Amino acid sequence: MVHRIYNFSPGPAVLPEEVLQEARDNLLSLGGLGIGILEISHRSREFEAILGEATQNLRQLLGLPAGYQVLFLPGGATLQFSMVPMNLLPPGRTADYVVTGEWSKKALAEARRLGLVHVAATTEGEMFRRVPRNEELRLSDDPAYVHTTSNNTIYGTQWHWEPEVGGRLLVCDMSSDFLSRPIEIARYGLIYAGAQKNAGPAGVTVVILREELAQPRPDLPVLLSYRTHVEAGSLYNTPPVFAIYVVHLVLRWLLRQGGLAAMAEHNRKKAALIYEAIDAHPGFYRGHAQPDSRSLMNITFRLPTPELEDRFVREARAAGMDGLKGHRSVGGLRASVYNAFPLEGARALADFMHEFVRRAG
Ligand SMILES: *Cc1c(COP(=O)(O)O)cnc(C)c1O
């Protein structure tokens, strides 16, 4: 048995052990093929079957209505910061951005390079401790789309209600909570998610969009047009074959776990254990997020001093828990507990937190 520790990394992040084992077993030979998964052609029947099943399973997990396309694209979520305005923001129109953290700031900055933008709401003045309530959104007159970020990986906040945009085209960066809970998919025109937080390894980004948004765009570089990828079924050029394969294994695993409702319940339990430990010692631990915006994926908190935070990280690592150091822009601690993170790991951290207060508090 290989020794594995509890990995609280924000991404790339923990994957289900059975997925890793199956990927390993198929490195030398995919099933009985005699050719490994790293070596097969993206035009082979075997890979087309993998891509086809992954697409079907995503449709089933999300309850995707007809009229939506599923794409597997390179370039990370960051390339979507550019592709979204390139494809959906015509000259003279305005795109609305809801700014709730570092990633949405980057998405806004990229759109600003390409067209007109309007900030519909921002919580930066409150150190991004919460996401805005629907009544705080101030949309422009006729936005080409409204862009939101469902989970703010760095600050540890998450929308626990669907953004209300009065029928405007809603675009959402779901990189860090994709497939962690059921969503009302029909409210969204386009969603995108880098796989490496919750859905697989780094190297592929899932984009789901309404078909009519993929219009012919002869003015764009061919690889930056959604239409290219819709027409080619994500096979215009060589896609990240291995990353897509691992996403495919994760999707099968999700179905075996009982789908997104079961995942949401699993994630609620894990996050509750850690938030309870924070709330049990209010003079010692300080959660960054306001309670109504607390993320179930990334739990951010501070200790009384930076020295204690360093000691916490060090001693947690010695106890078999790594990846807990917060992002440099917030400091403190961050526990990322994506889908594949086990309940026992959350319990181990909560126990460690109680015990650390007794030792160091
Ligand atoms: C990690 C992350 C990104 C950036 O993803 P890349 O794949 O590195 O480009 C964007 N948005 C959110 C919400 C993220 O968590």
The ligand as an SDF file (V2000), in Angstrom:
LIG
                    3D

 15 15  0  0  0  0  0  0  0  0999 V2000
   -8.2630   28.0660  -10.2220 C   0  0  0  0  0  0  0  0  0  0  0  0
   -9.2890   28.9790  -10.7280 C   0  0  0  0  0  0  0  0  0  0  0  0
   -9.1510   29.6510  -11.9640 C   0  0  0  0  0  0  0  0  0  0  0  0
   -7.9150   29.5370  -12.8220 C   0  0  0  0  0  0  0  0  0  0  0  0
   -7.8240   28.2910  -13.4060 O   0  0  0  0  0  0  0  0  0  0  0  0
   -6.6550   27.9150  -14.4330 P   0  0  0  0  0  0  0  0  0  0  0  0
   -7.1170   26.5780  -14.8960 O   0  0  0  0  0  0  0  0  0  0  0  0
   -5.3740   27.8980  -13.6650 O   0  0  0  0  0  0  0  0  0  0  0  0
   -6.6300   28.9180  -15.5280 O   0  0  0  0  0  0  0  0  0  0  0  0
  -10.1910   30.4610  -12.3740 C   0  0  0  0  0  0  0  0  0  0  0  0
  -11.2980   30.6160  -11.6320 N   0  0  0  0  0  0  0  0  0  0  0  0
  -11.4660   30.0000  -10.4390 C   0  0  0  0  0  0  0  0  0  0  0  0
  -12.7130   30.2170   -9.6540 C   0  0  0  0  0  0  0  0  0  0  0  0
  -10.4620   29.1710   -9.9500 C   0  0  0  0  0  0  0  0  0  0  0  0
  -10.6240   28.5490   -8.7710 O   0  0  0  0  0  0  0  0  0  0  0  0
  1  2  1  0
  2  3  1  0
  2 14  2  0
  3  4  1  0
  3 10  2  0
  4  5  1  0
  5  6  1  0
  6  7  2  0
  6  8  1  0
  6  9  1  0
 10 11  1  0
 11 12  2  0
 12 13  1  0
 12 14  1  0
 14 15  1  0
M  END
$$$$
